[in-house]
Amino acid sequence: MPGAFPQTRRFAAEFTSGTDHERFDFTIVLILDGLLHRWELSRSQRPDVRQAITRIAGAFERVEA
């Protein structure tokens, strides 16, 4: 299966490095980015999703502080 996901294999060290919180934050941002990308491809008019994601990211930063 490594041939099916070359980027995952290429960046395996980055995906598994950092603290628990850093990996969690990275995963959440990756998921939200993917959802936003799909949303942009599927809708010509959309609510301000970027603003919502910025608010979510800000909440994670406050929790870590």
C-alpha positions in Angstrom: 0.0 0.0 0.0 2.9 2.5 0.3 2.6 3.2 -3.4 -1.0 4.3 -3.0 -0.1 7.0 -0.5 3.4 8.4 -1.4 3.0 11.7 0.4 2.1 9.9 3.7 5.3 7.8 3.3 7.4 10.8 2.4 6.3 12.8 5.4 6.0 10.0 7.9 8.6 11.6 10.3 6.7 14.9 10.3 3.4 13.1 10.9 4.7 11.3 14.0 6.9 14.0 15.5 6.0 16.7 18.0 3.9 16.6 21.2 0.5 15.0 21.5 -1.1 18.5 21.3 0.9 19.4 18.2 -0.2 16.2 16.4 -3.8 16.7 17.4 -3.8 20.3 16.2 -2.1 19.3 13.0 -4.8 16.6 12.4 -7.7 19.0 13.1 -6.3 21.6 10.8 -5.7 19.0 8.1 -9.3 17.7 8.4 -10.8 21.2 8.4 -8.6 22.2 5.4 -9.8 19.2 3.5 -13.4 19.9 4.3 -13.0 23.6 3.3 -11.4 22.5 0.0 -14.3 20.1 -0.7 -16.8 22.8 0.3 -15.2 25.4 -2.1 -15.3 22.9 -5.0 -19.0 22.0 -4.4 -20.6 25.4 -3.8 -20.3 28.7 -5.7 -21.9 30.7 -2.8 -21.0 29.8 0.7 -21.1 31.3 4.2 -17.9 32.7 5.6 -16.3 29.3 6.5 -12.8 30.8 6.7 -13.9 33.1 9.5 -15.3 30.1 11.4 -12.1 28.1 11.0 -10.1 31.1 12.2 -12.3 31.2 15.3 -11.8 27.5 15.9 -8.0 27.8 15.5 -8.0 30.7 17.9 -9.8 28.6 20.5 -7.2 25.9 20.2 -4.4 28.4 20.7 -6.1 29.8 23.9 -6.5 26.2 25.3 -2.8 25.6 24.8 -1.7 28.8 26.5 
